[in-house]
Amino acid sequence: MAVQWGSSEQAFKALWDALQQLAAVPLGKKITKLAFTWTAGLSVETIEFYDGAELLFTLTFTWNGDATLEEIVRT
């Protein structure tokens, strides 16, 4: 089922598109496992993406003091 985007949702569509690119799987690989780490405040700190035992990439989340998301970095 395709997601339908209205004119008032263009900002959300841009964010959705960026997240899909940020978490894109390398060619010829597939995600078979996710591993999470958490901050002391119980926010997601990292998500590791695996194909079997092979680590494909990690998303690291940085949080502001008011618990809002500051950035996501892929390594």
PDB file of N, CA, C and O in Angstrom:
ATOM      1  N   MET A   1       0.834  -1.173   0.000  1.00  0.00           N
ATOM      2  CA  MET A   1       0.000   0.000   0.000  1.00  0.00           C
ATOM      3  C   MET A   1       0.883   1.241   0.000  1.00  0.00           C
ATOM      4  O   MET A   1       1.756   1.384   0.856  1.00  0.00           O
ATOM      5  N   ALA A   2       0.662   2.124  -0.941  1.00  0.00           N
ATOM      6  CA  ALA A   2       1.454   3.349  -1.039  1.00  0.00           C
ATOM      7  C   ALA A   2       0.935   4.398  -0.064  1.00  0.00           C
ATOM      8  O   ALA A   2      -0.265   4.497   0.192  1.00  0.00           O
ATOM      9  N   VAL A   3       1.860   5.171   0.467  1.00  0.00           N
ATOM     10  CA  VAL A   3       1.497   6.262   1.362  1.00  0.00           C
ATOM     11  C   VAL A   3       1.080   7.453   0.514  1.00  0.00           C
ATOM     12  O   VAL A   3       1.797   7.850  -0.404  1.00  0.00           O
ATOM     13  N   GLN A   4      -0.082   8.022   0.822  1.00  0.00           N
ATOM     14  CA  GLN A   4      -0.561   9.211   0.113  1.00  0.00           C
ATOM     15  C   GLN A   4      -0.185  10.448   0.917  1.00  0.00           C
ATOM     16  O   GLN A   4      -0.430  10.507   2.122  1.00  0.00           O
ATOM     17  N   TRP A   5       0.408  11.432   0.256  1.00  0.00           N
ATOM     18  CA  TRP A   5       0.854  12.635   0.942  1.00  0.00           C
ATOM     19  C   TRP A   5       0.017  13.820   0.471  1.00  0.00           C
ATOM     20  O   TRP A   5      -0.088  14.071  -0.729  1.00  0.00           O
ATOM     21  N   GLY A   6      -0.581  14.552   1.420  1.00  0.00           N
ATOM     22  CA  GLY A   6      -1.316  15.776   1.118  1.00  0.00           C
ATOM     23  C   GLY A   6      -0.382  16.968   1.132  1.00  0.00           C
ATOM     24  O   GLY A   6       0.758  16.867   1.586  1.00  0.00           O
ATOM     25  N   SER A   7      -0.860  18.092   0.638  1.00  0.00           N
ATOM     26  CA  SER A   7      -0.006  19.277   0.560  1.00  0.00           C
ATOM     27  C   SER A   7       0.455  19.747   1.933  1.00  0.00           C
ATOM     28  O   SER A   7       1.542  20.313   2.048  1.00  0.00           O
ATOM     29  N   SER A   8      -0.337  19.530   2.971  1.00  0.00           N
ATOM     30  CA  SER A   8       0.052  19.959   4.320  1.00  0.00           C
ATOM     31  C   SER A   8       1.082  19.022   4.944  1.00  0.00           C
ATOM     32  O   SER A   8       1.581  19.297   6.035  1.00  0.00           O
ATOM     33  N   GLU A   9       1.402  17.934   4.278  1.00  0.00           N
ATOM     34  CA  GLU A   9       2.322  16.944   4.838  1.00  0.00           C
ATOM     35  C   GLU A   9       3.659  16.902   4.098  1.00  0.00           C
ATOM     36  O   GLU A   9       4.396  15.926   4.234  1.00  0.00           O
ATOM     37  N   GLN A  10       3.986  17.919   3.331  1.00  0.00           N
ATOM     38  CA  GLN A  10       5.219  17.902   2.543  1.00  0.00           C
ATOM     39  C   GLN A  10       6.466  17.832   3.419  1.00  0.00           C
ATOM     40  O   GLN A  10       7.443  17.185   3.040  1.00  0.00           O
ATOM     41  N   ALA A  11       6.456  18.480   4.576  1.00  0.00           N
ATOM     42  CA  ALA A  11       7.615  18.420   5.464  1.00  0.00           C
ATOM     43  C   ALA A  11       7.822  17.004   5.979  1.00  0.00           C
ATOM     44  O   ALA A  11       8.956  16.533   6.066  1.00  0.00           O
ATOM     45  N   PHE A  12       6.732  16.323   6.319  1.00  0.00           N
ATOM     46  CA  PHE A  12       6.842  14.947   6.789  1.00  0.00           C
ATOM     47  C   PHE A  12       7.322  14.034   5.677  1.00  0.00           C
ATOM     48  O   PHE A  12       8.088  13.104   5.930  1.00  0.00           O
ATOM     49  N   LYS A  13       6.885  14.283   4.445  1.00  0.00           N
ATOM     50  CA  LYS A  13       7.349  13.481   3.322  1.00  0.00           C
ATOM     51  C   LYS A  13       8.847  13.659   3.123  1.00  0.00           C
ATOM     52  O   LYS A  13       9.556  12.683   2.876  1.00  0.00           O
ATOM     53  N   ALA A  14       9.341  14.891   3.226  1.00  0.00           N
ATOM     54  CA  ALA A  14      10.775  15.144   3.072  1.00  0.00           C
ATOM     55  C   ALA A  14      11.560  14.410   4.151  1.00  0.00           C
ATOM     56  O   ALA A  14      12.606  13.826   3.868  1.00  0.00           O
ATOM     57  N   LEU A  15      11.065  14.435   5.384  1.00  0.00           N
ATOM     58  CA  LEU A  15      11.726  13.719   6.472  1.00  0.00           C
ATOM     59  C   LEU A  15      11.696  12.218   6.215  1.00  0.00           C
ATOM     60  O   LEU A  15      12.710  11.542   6.392  1.00  0.00           O
ATOM     61  N   TRP A  16      10.564  11.695   5.806  1.00  0.00           N
ATOM     62  CA  TRP A  16      10.427  10.265   5.500  1.00  0.00           C
ATOM     63  C   TRP A  16      11.425   9.853   4.417  1.00  0.00           C
ATOM     64  O   TRP A  16      12.099   8.832   4.553  1.00  0.00           O
ATOM     65  N   ASP A  17      11.524  10.641   3.342  1.00  0.00           N
ATOM     66  CA  ASP A  17      12.442  10.335   2.249  1.00  0.00           C
ATOM     67  C   ASP A  17      13.891  10.337   2.736  1.00  0.00           C
ATOM     68  O   ASP A  17      14.677   9.467   2.359  1.00  0.00           O
ATOM     69  N   ALA A  18      14.243  11.313   3.571  1.00  0.00           N
ATOM     70  CA  ALA A  18      15.612  11.397   4.099  1.00  0.00           C
ATOM     71  C   ALA A  18      15.930  10.192   4.972  1.00  0.00           C
ATOM     72  O   ALA A  18      17.027   9.641   4.885  1.00  0.00           O
ATOM     73  N   LEU A  19      14.985   9.773   5.814  1.00  0.00           N
ATOM     74  CA  LEU A  19      15.216   8.616   6.680  1.00  0.00           C
ATOM     75  C   LEU A  19      15.370   7.339   5.860  1.00  0.00           C
ATOM     76  O   LEU A  19      16.187   6.482   6.199  1.00  0.00           O
ATOM     77  N   GLN A  20      14.602   7.204   4.795  1.00  0.00           N
ATOM     78  CA  GLN A  20      14.748   6.024   3.945  1.00  0.00           C
ATOM     79  C   GLN A  20      16.136   5.975   3.319  1.00  0.00           C
ATOM     80  O   GLN A  20      16.717   4.895   3.208  1.00  0.00           O
ATOM     81  N   GLN A  21      16.678   7.107   2.911  1.00  0.00           N
ATOM     82  CA  GLN A  21      18.021   7.145   2.332  1.00  0.00           C
ATOM     83  C   GLN A  21      19.075   6.878   3.395  1.00  0.00           C
ATOM     84  O   GLN A  21      20.055   6.176   3.142  1.00  0.00           O
ATOM     85  N   LEU A  22      18.874   7.443   4.591  1.00  0.00           N
ATOM     86  CA  LEU A  22      19.839   7.272   5.675  1.00  0.00           C
ATOM     87  C   LEU A  22      19.961   5.810   6.093  1.00  0.00           C
ATOM     88  O   LEU A  22      21.048   5.350   6.445  1.00  0.00           O
ATOM     89  N   ALA A  23      18.853   5.084   6.056  1.00  0.00           N
ATOM     90  CA  ALA A  23      18.847   3.693   6.495  1.00  0.00           C
ATOM     91  C   ALA A  23      18.841   2.704   5.321  1.00  0.00           C
ATOM     92  O   ALA A  23      18.479   1.540   5.494  1.00  0.00           O
ATOM     93  N   ALA A  24      19.238   3.159   4.139  1.00  0.00           N
ATOM     94  CA  ALA A  24      19.255   2.277   2.973  1.00  0.00           C
ATOM     95  C   ALA A  24      20.277   1.157   3.160  1.00  0.00           C
ATOM     96  O   ALA A  24      21.371   1.376   3.681  1.00  0.00           O
ATOM     97  N   VAL A  25      19.906  -0.025   2.731  1.00  0.00           N
ATOM     98  CA  VAL A  25      20.762  -1.214   2.857  1.00  0.00           C
ATOM     99  C   VAL A  25      21.739  -1.248   1.689  1.00  0.00           C
ATOM    100  O   VAL A  25      21.343  -0.987   0.553  1.00  0.00           O
ATOM    101  N   PRO A  26      23.015  -1.567   1.944  1.00  0.00           N
ATOM    102  CA  PRO A  26      23.982  -1.695   0.853  1.00  0.00           C
ATOM    103  C   PRO A  26      23.518  -2.737  -0.178  1.00  0.00           C
ATOM    104  O   PRO A  26      22.862  -3.718   0.172  1.00  0.00           O
ATOM    105  N   LEU A  27      23.861  -2.512  -1.433  1.00  0.00           N
ATOM    106  CA  LEU A  27      23.475  -3.406  -2.525  1.00  0.00           C
ATOM    107  C   LEU A  27      23.876  -4.838  -2.228  1.00  0.00           C
ATOM    108  O   LEU A  27      25.009  -5.096  -1.821  1.00  0.00           O
ATOM    109  N   GLY A  28      22.960  -5.769  -2.428  1.00  0.00           N
ATOM    110  CA  GLY A  28      23.239  -7.184  -2.236  1.00  0.00           C
ATOM    111  C   GLY A  28      23.126  -7.656  -0.793  1.00  0.00           C
ATOM    112  O   GLY A  28      23.367  -8.828  -0.506  1.00  0.00           O
ATOM    113  N   LYS A  29      22.762  -6.756   0.122  1.00  0.00           N
ATOM    114  CA  LYS A  29      22.639  -7.108   1.544  1.00  0.00           C
ATOM    115  C   LYS A  29      21.180  -7.027   1.956  1.00  0.00           C
ATOM    116  O   LYS A  29      20.358  -6.426   1.265  1.00  0.00           O
ATOM    117  N   LYS A  30      20.869  -7.641   3.091  1.00  0.00           N
ATOM    118  CA  LYS A  30      19.530  -7.535   3.658  1.00  0.00           C
ATOM    119  C   LYS A  30      19.658  -7.441   5.171  1.00  0.00           C
ATOM    120  O   LYS A  30      20.606  -7.966   5.754  1.00  0.00           O
ATOM    121  N   ILE A  31      18.715  -6.781   5.794  1.00  0.00           N
ATOM    122  CA  ILE A  31      18.743  -6.645   7.248  1.00  0.00           C
ATOM    123  C   ILE A  31      18.069  -7.868   7.860  1.00  0.00           C
ATOM    124  O   ILE A  31      16.905  -8.160   7.583  1.00  0.00           O
ATOM    125  N   THR A  32      18.826  -8.577   8.699  1.00  0.00           N
ATOM    126  CA  THR A  32      18.289  -9.758   9.370  1.00  0.00           C
ATOM    127  C   THR A  32      18.207  -9.574  10.881  1.00  0.00           C
ATOM    128  O   THR A  32      17.554 -10.349  11.579  1.00  0.00           O
ATOM    129  N   LYS A  33      18.890  -8.522  11.381  1.00  0.00           N
ATOM    130  CA  LYS A  33      18.890  -8.303  12.832  1.00  0.00           C
ATOM    131  C   LYS A  33      19.127  -6.835  13.128  1.00  0.00           C
ATOM    132  O   LYS A  33      19.904  -6.172  12.441  1.00  0.00           O
ATOM    133  N   LEU A  34      18.446  -6.323  14.169  1.00  0.00           N
ATOM    134  CA  LEU A  34      18.690  -4.988  14.710  1.00  0.00           C
ATOM    135  C   LEU A  34      19.131  -5.138  16.149  1.00  0.00           C
ATOM    136  O   LEU A  34      18.592  -5.969  16.880  1.00  0.00           O
ATOM    137  N   ALA A  35      20.119  -4.334  16.571  1.00  0.00           N
ATOM    138  CA  ALA A  35      20.558  -4.324  17.967  1.00  0.00           C
ATOM    139  C   ALA A  35      20.482  -2.881  18.467  1.00  0.00           C
ATOM    140  O   ALA A  35      20.927  -1.958  17.785  1.00  0.00           O
ATOM    141  N   PHE A  36      19.918  -2.694  19.655  1.00  0.00           N
ATOM    142  CA  PHE A  36      19.682  -1.359  20.211  1.00  0.00           C
ATOM    143  C   PHE A  36      20.535  -1.121  21.446  1.00  0.00           C
ATOM    144  O   PHE A  36      20.787  -2.043  22.222  1.00  0.00           O
ATOM    145  N   THR A  37      20.982   0.126  21.629  1.00  0.00           N
ATOM    146  CA  THR A  37      21.516   0.573  22.913  1.00  0.00           C
ATOM    147  C   THR A  37      20.685   1.780  23.331  1.00  0.00           C
ATOM    148  O   THR A  37      20.093   2.464  22.497  1.00  0.00           O
ATOM    149  N   TRP A  38      20.653   2.027  24.646  1.00  0.00           N
ATOM    150  CA  TRP A  38      19.777   3.052  25.212  1.00  0.00           C
ATOM    151  C   TRP A  38      20.578   4.002  26.101  1.00  0.00           C
ATOM    152  O   TRP A  38      21.574   3.609  26.708  1.00  0.00           O
ATOM    153  N   THR A  39      20.133   5.246  26.169  1.00  0.00           N
ATOM    154  CA  THR A  39      20.744   6.208  27.083  1.00  0.00           C
ATOM    155  C   THR A  39      20.225   5.931  28.495  1.00  0.00           C
ATOM    156  O   THR A  39      19.290   5.152  28.685  1.00  0.00           O
ATOM    157  N   ALA A  40      20.852   6.585  29.486  1.00  0.00           N
ATOM    158  CA  ALA A  40      20.377   6.453  30.876  1.00  0.00           C
ATOM    159  C   ALA A  40      18.940   6.947  31.004  1.00  0.00           C
ATOM    160  O   ALA A  40      18.199   6.480  31.868  1.00  0.00           O
ATOM    161  N   GLY A  41      18.540   7.892  30.147  1.00  0.00           N
ATOM    162  CA  GLY A  41      17.170   8.413  30.168  1.00  0.00           C
ATOM    163  C   GLY A  41      16.192   7.590  29.345  1.00  0.00           C
ATOM    164  O   GLY A  41      15.057   8.010  29.120  1.00  0.00           O
ATOM    165  N   LEU A  42      16.632   6.413  28.893  1.00  0.00           N
ATOM    166  CA  LEU A  42      15.816   5.459  28.145  1.00  0.00           C
ATOM    167  C   LEU A  42      15.393   5.941  26.751  1.00  0.00           C
ATOM    168  O   LEU A  42      14.311   5.610  26.268  1.00  0.00           O
ATOM    169  N   SER A  43      16.263   6.723  26.123  1.00  0.00           N
ATOM    170  CA  SER A  43      16.082   7.086  24.720  1.00  0.00           C
ATOM    171  C   SER A  43      17.004   6.200  23.886  1.00  0.00           C
ATOM    172  O   SER A  43      18.041   5.752  24.373  1.00  0.00           O
ATOM    173  N   VAL A  44      16.636   5.952  22.654  1.00  0.00           N
ATOM    174  CA  VAL A  44      17.490   5.150  21.774  1.00  0.00           C
ATOM    175  C   VAL A  44      18.805   5.893  21.561  1.00  0.00           C
ATOM    176  O   VAL A  44      18.805   7.075  21.215  1.00  0.00           O
ATOM    177  N   GLU A  45      19.919   5.207  21.767  1.00  0.00           N
ATOM    178  CA  GLU A  45      21.237   5.804  21.545  1.00  0.00           C
ATOM    179  C   GLU A  45      21.815   5.337  20.212  1.00  0.00           C
ATOM    180  O   GLU A  45      22.312   6.149  19.431  1.00  0.00           O
ATOM    181  N   THR A  46      21.752   4.033  19.949  1.00  0.00           N
ATOM    182  CA  THR A  46      22.213   3.496  18.668  1.00  0.00           C
ATOM    183  C   THR A  46      21.289   2.374  18.218  1.00  0.00           C
ATOM    184  O   THR A  46      20.647   1.700  19.024  1.00  0.00           O
ATOM    185  N   ILE A  47      21.245   2.197  16.902  1.00  0.00           N
ATOM    186  CA  ILE A  47      20.626   1.016  16.294  1.00  0.00           C
ATOM    187  C   ILE A  47      21.660   0.459  15.332  1.00  0.00           C
ATOM    188  O   ILE A  47      22.111   1.159  14.425  1.00  0.00           O
ATOM    189  N   GLU A  48      22.038  -0.798  15.526  1.00  0.00           N
ATOM    190  CA  GLU A  48      22.974  -1.475  14.636  1.00  0.00           C
ATOM    191  C   GLU A  48      22.173  -2.375  13.692  1.00  0.00           C
ATOM    192  O   GLU A  48      21.264  -3.087  14.118  1.00  0.00           O
ATOM    193  N   PHE A  49      22.522  -2.329  12.416  1.00  0.00           N
ATOM    194  CA  PHE A  49      21.825  -3.094  11.384  1.00  0.00           C
ATOM    195  C   PHE A  49      22.757  -4.195  10.894  1.00  0.00           C
ATOM    196  O   PHE A  49      23.886  -3.916  10.491  1.00  0.00           O
ATOM    197  N   TYR A  50      22.297  -5.437  10.925  1.00  0.00           N
ATOM    198  CA  TYR A  50      23.122  -6.601  10.574  1.00  0.00           C
ATOM    199  C   TYR A  50      22.517  -7.400   9.427  1.00  0.00           C
ATOM    200  O   TYR A  50      21.299  -7.464   9.262  1.00  0.00           O
ATOM    201  N   ASP A  51      23.393  -8.001   8.645  1.00  0.00           N
ATOM    202  CA  ASP A  51      23.044  -9.069   7.708  1.00  0.00           C
ATOM    203  C   ASP A  51      23.757 -10.298   8.259  1.00  0.00           C
ATOM    204  O   ASP A  51      24.958 -10.468   8.050  1.00  0.00           O
ATOM    205  N   GLY A  52      23.026 -11.146   8.958  1.00  0.00           N
ATOM    206  CA  GLY A  52      23.648 -12.256   9.673  1.00  0.00           C
ATOM    207  C   GLY A  52      24.520 -11.699  10.782  1.00  0.00           C
ATOM    208  O   GLY A  52      24.048 -10.921  11.611  1.00  0.00           O
ATOM    209  N   ALA A  53      25.795 -12.088  10.806  1.00  0.00           N
ATOM    210  CA  ALA A  53      26.736 -11.589  11.811  1.00  0.00           C
ATOM    211  C   ALA A  53      27.467 -10.326  11.348  1.00  0.00           C
ATOM    212  O   ALA A  53      28.207  -9.720  12.122  1.00  0.00           O
ATOM    213  N   GLU A  54      27.262  -9.928  10.089  1.00  0.00           N
ATOM    214  CA  GLU A  54      27.975  -8.777   9.532  1.00  0.00           C
ATOM    215  C   GLU A  54      27.256  -7.467   9.867  1.00  0.00           C
ATOM    216  O   GLU A  54      26.095  -7.280   9.505  1.00  0.00           O
ATOM    217  N   LEU A  55      27.953  -6.566  10.561  1.00  0.00           N
ATOM    218  CA  LEU A  55      27.407  -5.244  10.848  1.00  0.00           C
ATOM    219  C   LEU A  55      27.434  -4.421   9.565  1.00  0.00           C
ATOM    220  O   LEU A  55      28.497  -4.188   8.990  1.00  0.00           O
ATOM    221  N   LEU A  56      26.258  -3.982   9.121  1.00  0.00           N
ATOM    222  CA  LEU A  56      26.164  -3.190   7.897  1.00  0.00           C
ATOM    223  C   LEU A  56      26.407  -1.712   8.171  1.00  0.00           C
ATOM    224  O   LEU A  56      27.198  -1.067   7.482  1.00  0.00           O
ATOM    225  N   PHE A  57      25.721  -1.176   9.185  1.00  0.00           N
ATOM    226  CA  PHE A  57      25.895   0.218   9.568  1.00  0.00           C
ATOM    227  C   PHE A  57      25.209   0.453  10.905  1.00  0.00           C
ATOM    228  O   PHE A  57      24.423  -0.369  11.377  1.00  0.00           O
ATOM    229  N   THR A  58      25.527   1.599  11.505  1.00  0.00           N
ATOM    230  CA  THR A  58      24.954   1.994  12.790  1.00  0.00           C
ATOM    231  C   THR A  58      24.346   3.376  12.660  1.00  0.00           C
ATOM    232  O   THR A  58      24.942   4.264  12.049  1.00  0.00           O
ATOM    233  N   LEU A  59      23.167   3.566  13.230  1.00  0.00           N
ATOM    234  CA  LEU A  59      22.580   4.892  13.370  1.00  0.00           C
ATOM    235  C   LEU A  59      22.771   5.315  14.821  1.00  0.00           C
ATOM    236  O   LEU A  59      22.392   4.590  15.741  1.00  0.00           O
ATOM    237  N   THR A  60      23.362   6.498  15.023  1.00  0.00           N
ATOM    238  CA  THR A  60      23.583   7.034  16.362  1.00  0.00           C
ATOM    239  C   THR A  60      22.700   8.262  16.544  1.00  0.00           C
ATOM    240  O   THR A  60      22.710   9.175  15.719  1.00  0.00           O
ATOM    241  N   PHE A  61      21.939   8.272  17.632  1.00  0.00           N
ATOM    242  CA  PHE A  61      20.982   9.333  17.922  1.00  0.00           C
ATOM    243  C   PHE A  61      21.539  10.248  19.005  1.00  0.00           C
ATOM    244  O   PHE A  61      22.039   9.777  20.026  1.00  0.00           O
ATOM    245  N   THR A  62      21.452  11.556  18.780  1.00  0.00           N
ATOM    246  CA  THR A  62      21.862  12.549  19.767  1.00  0.00           C
ATOM    247  C   THR A  62      20.612  13.317  20.200  1.00  0.00           C
ATOM    248  O   THR A  62      19.795  13.725  19.374  1.00  0.00           O
ATOM    249  N   TRP A  63      20.485  13.501  21.516  1.00  0.00           N
ATOM    250  CA  TRP A  63      19.281  14.113  22.089  1.00  0.00           C
ATOM    251  C   TRP A  63      19.613  15.441  22.743  1.00  0.00           C
ATOM    252  O   TRP A  63      20.672  15.580  23.356  1.00  0.00           O
ATOM    253  N   ASN A  64      18.726  16.418  22.624  1.00  0.00           N
ATOM    254  CA  ASN A  64      18.845  17.702  23.308  1.00  0.00           C
ATOM    255  C   ASN A  64      18.483  17.534  24.775  1.00  0.00           C
ATOM    256  O   ASN A  64      17.912  16.516  25.167  1.00  0.00           O
ATOM    257  N   GLY A  65      18.814  18.531  25.585  1.00  0.00           N
ATOM    258  CA  GLY A  65      18.502  18.499  27.011  1.00  0.00           C
ATOM    259  C   GLY A  65      17.019  18.399  27.317  1.00  0.00           C
ATOM    260  O   GLY A  65      16.635  17.922  28.384  1.00  0.00           O
ATOM    261  N   ASP A  66      16.173  18.852  26.375  1.00  0.00           N
ATOM    262  CA  ASP A  66      14.725  18.778  26.584  1.00  0.00           C
ATOM    263  C   ASP A  66      14.116  17.496  26.018  1.00  0.00           C
ATOM    264  O   ASP A  66      12.900  17.398  25.858  1.00  0.00           O
ATOM    265  N   ALA A  67      14.971  16.512  25.713  1.00  0.00           N
ATOM    266  CA  ALA A  67      14.570  15.186  25.221  1.00  0.00           C
ATOM    267  C   ALA A  67      14.039  15.197  23.793  1.00  0.00           C
ATOM    268  O   ALA A  67      13.364  14.254  23.379  1.00  0.00           O
ATOM    269  N   THR A  68      14.335  16.253  23.034  1.00  0.00           N
ATOM    270  CA  THR A  68      13.984  16.252  21.615  1.00  0.00           C
ATOM    271  C   THR A  68      15.191  15.759  20.820  1.00  0.00           C
ATOM    272  O   THR A  68      16.336  15.926  21.240  1.00  0.00           O
ATOM    273  N   LEU A  69      14.924  15.165  19.696  1.00  0.00           N
ATOM    274  CA  LEU A  69      15.993  14.605  18.870  1.00  0.00           C
ATOM    275  C   LEU A  69      16.791  15.718  18.205  1.00  0.00           C
ATOM    276  O   LEU A  69      16.222  16.607  17.571  1.00  0.00           O
ATOM    277  N   GLU A  70      18.109  15.664  18.354  1.00  0.00           N
ATOM    278  CA  GLU A  70      18.988  16.668  17.752  1.00  0.00           C
ATOM    279  C   GLU A  70      19.484  16.226  16.385  1.00  0.00           C
ATOM    280  O   GLU A  70      19.386  16.970  15.410  1.00  0.00           O
ATOM    281  N   GLU A  71      20.026  14.987  16.318  1.00  0.00           N
ATOM    282  CA  GLU A  71      20.520  14.505  15.024  1.00  0.00           C
ATOM    283  C   GLU A  71      20.614  12.993  15.017  1.00  0.00           C
ATOM    284  O   GLU A  71      20.606  12.340  16.061  1.00  0.00           O
ATOM    285  N   ILE A  72      20.702  12.451  13.799  1.00  0.00           N
ATOM    286  CA  ILE A  72      20.950  11.033  13.567  1.00  0.00           C
ATOM    287  C   ILE A  72      22.132  10.944  12.618  1.00  0.00           C
ATOM    288  O   ILE A  72      22.135  11.578  11.562  1.00  0.00           O
ATOM    289  N   VAL A  73      23.141  10.155  12.993  1.00  0.00           N
ATOM    290  CA  VAL A  73      24.348  10.009  12.176  1.00  0.00           C
ATOM    291  C   VAL A  73      24.523   8.533  11.819  1.00  0.00           C
ATOM    292  O   VAL A  73      24.384   7.649  12.665  1.00  0.00           O
ATOM    293  N   ARG A  74      24.828   8.297  10.564  1.00  0.00           N
ATOM    294  CA  ARG A  74      25.085   6.921  10.100  1.00  0.00           C
ATOM    295  C   ARG A  74      26.574   6.693  10.003  1.00  0.00           C
ATOM    296  O   ARG A  74      27.297   7.494   9.409  1.00  0.00           O
ATOM    297  N   THR A  75      27.039   5.584  10.596  1.00  0.00           N
ATOM    298  CA  THR A  75      28.446   5.212  10.481  1.00  0.00           C
ATOM    299  C   THR A  75      28.552   3.751  10.090  1.00  0.00           C
ATOM    300  O   THR A  75      29.658   3.231   9.939  1.00  0.00           O
TER     301      THR A  75
END
